[in-house]
Amino acid sequence: MDEPIDAVNKSMPNSAEDNLRELALKMLERLQEIRYKHPDVMDSLQSLQKMMAQSMQKLQEALSMLPERDRDILLLLIINEIHKTVDEVFEPEE
């Protein structure tokens, strides 16, 4: 299972690999800091994430009842609509 990662690591110079590790550690530290500073927000986000996963599962179950051709087209439409909604909700305010 680690083979692709190992292949990438072997192809990268040590400095690039070290930089990626350092960046990953810094990001992890920052996320832990945010979680510590804002536990209520993080709990809320985890709850919302769980609800979204459950909704996606229901969509997948509904789509699985359709013929493959129809399912593929509707899946593309759903992904597009989700993307548009994210763009609208998180659009920077002017």
PyMOL commands that set and color helices and strands:
alter all, ss='L'
color gray80, all
select helices_A, chain A and resi 3-11+14-37+39-63+68-89
alter helices_A, ss='H'
color red, helices_A
deselect
rebuild
show_as cartoon
